[in-house]
Amino acid sequence: MEREPTSWSISPKLPDPEGQARGVIPFVGLTGGIGAGKSTALEALARLGAACLSTDRVVHELYESADVREAVGDRFGSEVLSDGGVDRGALARAAFATDESRHWLEQLLWPRVGDRMGAWREDLNDVQPPPRAAVVEVPLLFESGLDRGFDATIAVVAPEEIREQRASGRGHEALSERSSRQLTQQEKSQRATYTVINDATESELETKLSAILDMLQR
């Protein structure tokens, strides 16, 4: 059984201060398991003055682009297409049927996601006043290896019963089945620079995240 974290904590794996010159916007990767509340955390970070990007939203936009839609249709057939885009449920069933299909889809999407992230980060250099941090929500941050591109990472975790309630409330399939394709909460926490337990109110979550932003700017 996965061990539950007992408090929100700061890992000793802090970013190299020499790598964060004064005036440089901290580049932060945000992740968490299904139902942990990473999207809620991203919204809180935006309210706190961080610039925020969701890779899930980027992927959704990519599915509406002609080149991705055509590639997906050629690979998996017209049954994964919908008017002007991609039927994400049908595509997920087809792509996750085999490791080869999943890998093909990742190779199609992730370079494009990376390009969008790079352009978004570049644009932030012209924003005045600068944001407190540039935060990107990446559900498979560590699994994809993208964590190596960030100055710091935040893992949002929550007790399993709370995750189950949140996931079922959004109509997700069985949490255990979907989570089997991800690192455990404990593994995400061990790899992250910061771990935040999301087991109370949104206000308390926001307070914890504000403290992390303060530390990133020191």
C-alpha positions in Angstrom: 0.0 0.0 0.0 1.3 3.5 -0.9 2.4 5.4 2.2 0.4 8.6 2.8 2.5 11.8 3.3 1.6 13.2 6.7 2.3 16.9 6.2 3.2 19.3 3.5 7.0 19.6 3.3 9.9 21.2 1.6 12.4 18.7 0.2 16.2 19.3 0.5 16.5 19.1 -3.3 16.4 22.9 -3.7 17.3 24.6 -7.0 20.9 25.7 -7.5 20.9 29.4 -6.4 23.7 30.1 -8.9 21.4 29.0 -11.7 18.8 31.6 -10.7 20.3 34.9 -11.5 18.6 38.0 -9.9 15.6 39.0 -12.0 15.1 35.7 -13.7 11.6 34.3 -13.4 11.7 30.9 -11.6 10.5 28.2 -14.0 8.4 25.6 -12.1 6.9 22.3 -13.0 3.7 21.4 -11.2 2.4 17.8 -11.0 0.2 15.5 -9.0 -1.8 12.3 -9.3 -5.4 12.0 -10.5 -7.7 13.8 -8.0 -4.8 15.3 -6.0 -5.9 18.8 -7.0 -3.1 20.0 -9.3 -5.5 22.0 -11.5 -6.9 23.7 -8.3 -3.3 24.4 -7.3 -2.6 26.0 -10.7 -5.5 28.3 -10.4 -4.3 29.3 -6.9 -0.9 30.0 -8.2 -2.3 32.2 -10.9 -4.2 34.2 -8.2 -1.0 34.6 -6.3 0.8 36.3 -9.2 2.4 33.4 -11.1 2.1 33.0 -14.9 0.5 29.6 -15.4 0.2 27.1 -18.3 -1.6 23.8 -18.4 -0.2 21.2 -20.8 -3.6 19.5 -20.7 -5.0 22.6 -22.3 -2.2 22.8 -24.8 -2.8 19.2 -25.8 -6.5 19.9 -26.2 -5.6 22.8 -28.6 -3.2 20.5 -30.5 -6.0 18.0 -31.1 -7.9 20.8 -32.9 -4.9 21.5 -35.2 -5.0 20.0 -38.7 -1.7 18.3 -38.6 -2.3 16.5 -35.4 -5.8 15.6 -36.3 -4.7 14.1 -39.6 -1.8 12.1 -38.0 -4.1 10.7 -35.3 -6.7 9.8 -37.9 -4.2 8.0 -40.1 -2.9 6.0 -37.2 -6.0 5.1 -35.3 -8.8 5.5 -37.9 -11.8 7.9 -38.3 -13.5 6.5 -35.1 -11.1 8.6 -33.0 -12.1 11.8 -34.8 -14.9 14.2 -34.1 -16.1 17.3 -35.9 -13.1 19.6 -36.1 -11.0 17.7 -33.6 -10.3 14.5 -31.8 -12.6 12.4 -29.6 -10.2 12.2 -26.6 -12.0 9.3 -25.0 -11.9 7.2 -28.1 -8.3 8.2 -28.7 -7.3 7.3 -25.1 -8.8 3.8 -25.5 -7.0 3.3 -28.8 -3.7 4.8 -27.7 -3.4 3.1 -24.4 -4.3 -0.3 -25.8 -0.6 -1.0 -26.4 2.7 0.5 -25.3 3.7 1.0 -28.9 0.5 3.1 -29.6 1.0 5.1 -26.4 4.6 5.8 -27.3 3.6 6.9 -30.8 1.1 9.4 -29.4 3.6 10.8 -26.9 6.2 11.3 -29.7 3.6 13.1 -31.7 2.4 15.4 -28.9 5.3 16.1 -26.6 7.7 17.9 -29.1 4.8 20.2 -30.0 3.9 20.8 -26.3 7.6 21.6 -25.7 7.6 24.2 -28.5 4.5 25.8 -27.0 6.1 25.9 -23.5 9.2 27.5 -24.9 7.4 30.2 -26.8 5.2 30.9 -23.8 8.2 31.2 -21.5 9.9 33.5 -24.0 6.9 35.8 -24.1 7.0 36.2 -20.3 10.3 38.1 -20.6 8.3 41.1 -21.9 5.7 41.0 -19.2 5.9 44.0 -16.7 5.8 43.6 -13.8 7.2 40.1 -14.1 5.2 37.2 -12.7 6.3 35.7 -9.4 7.1 32.5 -11.2 6.3 30.7 -14.5 4.4 27.5 -13.6 3.6 24.7 -16.0 1.2 21.9 -15.0 2.4 18.6 -16.3 0.5 15.5 -15.2 3.3 13.1 -16.1 6.2 15.5 -15.2 8.6 12.9 -13.9 7.4 10.0 -16.0 8.1 12.0 -19.2 11.5 13.3 -18.0 10.4 16.9 -18.4 11.3 17.7 -14.8 14.9 18.2 -15.9 13.9 21.4 -17.7 12.6 23.2 -14.6 14.3 25.2 -11.9 12.0 23.6 -9.3 9.1 21.2 -9.1 6.0 21.0 -7.0 4.1 17.8 -6.3 0.5 18.1 -5.1 -0.7 15.0 -3.1 -3.8 14.1 -1.2 -5.1 11.1 0.9 -6.4 8.3 -1.3 -10.0 8.6 -0.1 -10.1 12.2 -1.1 -8.6 11.5 -4.5 -11.2 8.8 -5.1 -14.0 11.2 -4.3 -12.6 13.9 -6.5 -12.0 11.5 -9.4 -15.4 9.9 -9.3 -17.0 13.3 -9.1 -15.4 14.2 -12.4 -16.5 11.0 -14.1 -13.0 9.5 -14.3 -12.6 5.8 -14.8 -11.3 3.7 -11.8 -8.6 5.7 -10.1 -6.4 2.6 -9.5 -6.5 1.7 -13.2 -5.5 5.2 -14.4 -2.9 5.6 -11.6 -1.2 2.4 -12.6 0.3 4.4 -15.6 1.8 7.0 -13.2 4.4 7.1 -10.4 2.9 6.7 -7.0 2.3 9.8 -4.9 5.2 8.9 -2.7 7.5 8.7 -5.7 6.4 12.0 -7.0 6.9 13.5 -3.6 10.4 12.1 -3.3 11.4 13.6 -6.7 9.8 17.0 -6.2 11.5 20.0 -4.8 8.4 20.9 -2.9 5.5 18.7 -1.8 2.1 20.1 -0.8 -0.6 18.1 0.9 -4.0 19.1 -0.5 -6.4 17.7 2.2 -8.2 20.8 3.4 -9.6 24.0 2.0 -8.6 25.9 -1.1 -7.6 28.8 1.1 -5.2 26.6 3.1 -3.8 25.2 -0.2 -3.2 28.8 -1.5 -1.4 29.7 1.8 1.0 26.8 1.3 1.6 27.7 -2.3 2.2 31.3 -1.5 4.9 30.3 0.9 6.6 28.3 -1.8 6.5 31.3 -4.2 8.2 33.4 -1.5 11.0 30.8 -1.2 11.5 30.6 -4.9 12.1 34.4 -5.0 14.8 34.5 -2.3 
